[in-house]
Amino acid sequence: MHFVKAKGILSSKNGMNIYRGCTHGCIYCDSRSKCYQMKHDFEDIEVKQNTLELLEDALYRKRKKCMIGTGSMCDPYMHCEEKLGLTRKCLEIIDKCGFGATLITKSTRVLRDMDLLKSINEKSKAVVQMTLTTYDEILCKILEPNVCTTRERFDTLKILHDNGIPTIVWLSPLLPFINDTEENLRGILNYCFEAGVKGIICFGIGVTLREGNREYFYKKLDEHFPGLREKYHRKYGYSYEITSDNNNALMKIFYSECKAHGIISSVREIFEYLNEFPKQEYTQLSLFKVCKKS
């Protein structure tokens, strides 16, 4: 872990990455790709030491309330968060300033901040997005070795739902010849239905591979699935989009099951929901905390 002083914290779409790099060890992680231009080892987490000052200043300057997102590239609840607590402190600022929050994680550590998520959700909106890829717990520990299992994430989704926090699941990736099966898909879907998720994002059955993450992925295939690297090479070469032969059949099941259970499956609709700040924005300002620049 190392610290840097960042120039800014929010993207043009109001997303932020407090950390860069990850210790979850997921074998398919796109964030390892060279296009993201990380100048350090992926597991050597880069911490933006001035995150809190930058965030408070950015929110202070905004003319309209909006949703603030985190976790699209690096999980905000990695192991270092236990020591540093920057994600929690960012949520405190978002709560104080009356903005909404949405975050993506694979970690049960998100439950630590339930009080803040509920406070934000009472005033505007707080949404937790969680990635689920593999119903089989043994396989999950191979594909995602240093993070909580799918069952633990399912339990987390239920707790969030029971506390009134809306949830979205990212069903991705489903790896060809590994977990692109009907059994795996239905297992994850049943978890989602039981946990009362609002929507499920699925771009298709497959994975994306590009320079940086492709090499790491193939290295892990050699370790855990001997001979599978060669099968990928023969079938997909150096393609970016790796689509499973089971894509059409499994996506048909996905859409029909989501419709039957009243779960949003349109990627467009889900992103509209995630980005939409509630219209009842501060009709009674005196009831809420006001963001003041320190």
TALIN-V955532 format. One record per run of one state. SS is the DSSP state (H for helix, E for strand, C for the rest). FROM is the first residue (numbers start at 1). TO is the last residue. If there is no record, write none. Layout:
BEGIN
[[SS | FROM | TO] [SS | FROM | TO]]
END
This chain:
BEGIN
[[C | 1 | 1] [E | 2 | 4] [C | 5 | 14] [E | 15 | 16] [C | 17 | 18] [E | 19 | 20] [C | 21 | 25] [E | 26 | 26] [C | 27 | 29] [H | 30 | 32] [C | 33 | 33] [H | 34 | 36] [C | 37 | 45] [E | 46 | 48] [C | 49 | 50] [H | 51 | 61] [C | 62 | 66] [E | 67 | 70] [C | 71 | 79] [H | 80 | 84] [C | 85 | 85] [H | 86 | 97] [C | 98 | 99] [E | 100 | 105] [C | 106 | 107] [H | 108 | 123] [C | 124 | 125] [E | 126 | 132] [C | 133 | 136] [H | 137 | 143] [E | 144 | 144] [C | 145 | 149] [H | 150 | 162] [C | 163 | 165] [E | 166 | 171] [C | 172 | 181] [H | 182 | 195] [C | 196 | 198] [E | 199 | 201] [C | 202 | 205] [E | 206 | 208] [C | 209 | 212] [H | 213 | 224] [C | 225 | 227] [H | 228 | 236] [C | 237 | 240] [E | 241 | 243] [C | 244 | 246] [H | 247 | 260] [C | 261 | 263] [E | 264 | 264] [C | 265 | 266] [H | 267 | 275] [C | 276 | 284] [H | 285 | 287] [C | 288 | 294]]
END
